[in-house]
Amino acid sequence: MSYVPAIVIHGGAGTILKSLLTPEKEQAYLSALQEAVKAGYSELTEGHHALDAVIAAVVSLEDCPLFNAGRGSVFNHHGKQEMDASVMRGDTGMAGAVAAVKNIRNPVLAARAVMEKTPHILLTSSGAEEFARMAGLQFEPDEFFFDEYRYRQWQQLKDTQQTALDHSDKKFGTVGAVAIDINGNLAAATSTGGMTNKQFGRIGDTPLIGAGTYASNKTCAVSCTGDGEYFIRALAAYDVSCLMEYKNLSLEEACRTVIHDKLKPAGGEGGLIALDRNSTPVMVFNTPGMYRAYMKEGKTSAIIHEGV
Amino acid sequence: MSYVPAIVIHGGAGTILKSLLTPEKEQAYLSALQEAVKAGYSELTEGHHALDAVIAAVVSLEDCPLFNAGRGSVFNHHGKQEMDASVMRGDTGMAGAVAAVKNIRNPVLAARAVMEKTPHILLTSSGAEEFARMAGLQFEPDEFFFDEYRYRQWQQLKDTQQTALDHSDKKFGTVGAVAIDINGNLAAATSTGGMTNKQFGRIGDTPLIGAGTYASNKTCAVSCTGDGEYFIRALAAYDVSCLMEYKNLSLEEACRTVIHDKLKPAGGEGGLIALDRNSTPVMVFNTPGMYRAYMKEGKTSAIIHEGV
């Protein structure tokens, strides 16, 4: 049986207020999404594993300072950029994640290294950094991650107990990718800088398998973005898989059930991207928009607002 | 509608080799389990919430140096005792957890404070400790947590890259409790010191909602113990709930499916305790035994080996 390779990515649910989103800035976001989705898709057309595709796409988004992941992450309460990432492959069910790491250029590569080089799944803070150094991952000084816009966001909050999302008007800053390769293998990856001015080593849904990221060849690959705590309690990513496997819902039905019927009434804002082995991109959100793009059969589309 | 209050606790799956378990030591374990289950049950007979019952039971097990949680936790690679805990209530779906914390006398109380006093679910390492201090939780010096037996376990491993479980012969060191109160509310809590000689800030399933701990009044309350990474990938605790809600399995069927049909063939050893609103204790494991006890209608039973 042959499968149609496809990749879907997101750069966070929610949108910047249209009044703040100049045509130039909108174009910059769309270009960055296109670049990332193409980076992932080219892995698939070269016959590589879905894992390579989601990693390539997320690395591209992490390296772009427009998104709150890797370079350009938000600042925490102590003026540091602490990042989380996770990855899961649908064929073996293996997974890896890092949480609260600093100075690792691409946290998603650290997550992959945890999956491939340790018997563990989730490593945190200085211990995870120590492991990443031993695994030969690239580190960068604070200046590399610095972004003036993020810094000003933090300056407005740092003397308060408040936290803030990616943008003042409720843009969730997370990036993610799901892919299916020519052999029908699924994979998912997610990466984030979390919330501006976050305290106490808070960890959201991004590095948690089953909450922000999940993949199984039996069902689907899912990457989430939104109010992290709601996605954790809902086990949002795994719930999509369970609704397919145990209740025979289609991928689209399962995603809509989680985002619209479960999370929205509970107050949980956000969205997710997903793929099953039919290769039909699913992008569902209960926010005014979601930064997203997909590529399939050589065709690509990048979108921010609903219906655009 | 009235419900029958009940509580089930575990002190870890697997068993100490019978040759190492003297009658005196076995009696000490059984007494500690009895004491903990009674501490939880008395909350229920006083009309308190299931949450109070699981917290009381887990605090009792954390304070007992026989179990690898709180006092008597194992040592990590750096000779420190780092602990994880989580709690979830089935009525509101709220949850709290701490990971990789040191010197907090009762990590499960810190998990409860995270749930009740922050908008977050999971706080880690020094940030979580800072929060716990602000929340007024009791701290203890390293000596309080010290246990000669644990220290000798670590001494045997500290110059290696190896990790070990609670006991050399595969006892998983975790404690947990599930309860139903007179109003039909469910709750679950789990606490652990993790693996001896663990490195890199490794986090297992215990503090992860849906992996080691889950509760919903719609389905069940679950607390797990075993090979953490397998329980994370399987979303073991939430999977029990999904099999009940989406596939109409009974609690017992759902627990057996997860532990025997899914985890065991994949190589994941361990067990879980669970309750639904019928108040029938379920204690399932694929190891030679599981330290466990339950109390219902004033009757109690504490057991270590299978069928005993």
Interface residues (C-beta under 8 A of the other chain):
Chain A: G93 M94 A95 A99 A100 T118 P119 H120 I121 L122 L123 T124 S125 S126 G127 A128 E130 F131 Q199 F200 G201 R202 I203 L208 I209 G210 A211 G228 E229 I232 R233 L235 Y238 D239 C242 L243 Y246 K247 A266
Chain B: G93 M94 A95 A99 A100 T118 P119 H120 I121 L122 L123 T124 S125 S126 G127 A128 E130 F131 Q199 F200 G201 R202 I203 L208 I209 G210 A211 G228 E229 I232 R233 L235 Y238 D239 C242 L243 Y246 K247 A266
